[in-house]
Amino acid sequence: MPTQLLEPVAEPILFDGLSWREFKIAEQLLDRPGVRLSFLDGVLEIQKMPGKKHETVKRRIATLLDDYLEFLGIDYTPTGSMTLESEEGQVKREADESYELAPNRDRPDLAIEIIIISGGIDKLQAYERLQIPEVWFWEKGKLSIYVLQPNGYQAVQQSAVLKDLDMELLTRCINFPNHLQAVKDFRNALQG
């Protein structure tokens, strides 16, 4: 009978001092539904899959972004929580949502993280090693945007990959208590 994490984990479990090879072995052993693994510089992070609040915010952001990209006719590919890894960079990470914003990309242009429980590996450093151009963090009702520069990520107020997206409108609609109303208000603003 497979071992399962029965109780919700308040914060990630971290194991330090692993080689890439040891991580890949542990990854096979810990391949279980409901568990997400990340790795950075010898540190294995084990996180129980998120709950309703996390998933609700994640889907809301994805719905609004899909509406925006479709409205503008941008050729995009939603890549969800695809696994991104680099043995050379000693990193593995799965975004909560991610997007390729043009055809034939090697990696997503945008990664989105929903932070309900803090702690764990340095997610920005992981994305930097993976060379993701832009990362958004949703935490406590606020959206933080980071754009990759030659010297690392820089916090900005406006998306560089979606220059015309009204971030204030997006944030307001993400925070609506009612999903349908959030989507309607966002679509009306796009058309207005």
Protein Blocks (a to p, Z undefined) as FASTA:
>chain_A
ZZddfbdcfbdcddehiafklmmmmmmmmmcghiacddeehiacddddddfklmmmmmmm
mmmmmmmmmmnopacddekjadcddfklopacddfbdcdfbehifbdfbdcdddfbgcdj
dfklmmmmnopabacddeehiacdddddfkbccddfbdfklmmlcfklmmmmmmpmblkl
mmmmmmmmmmZZ
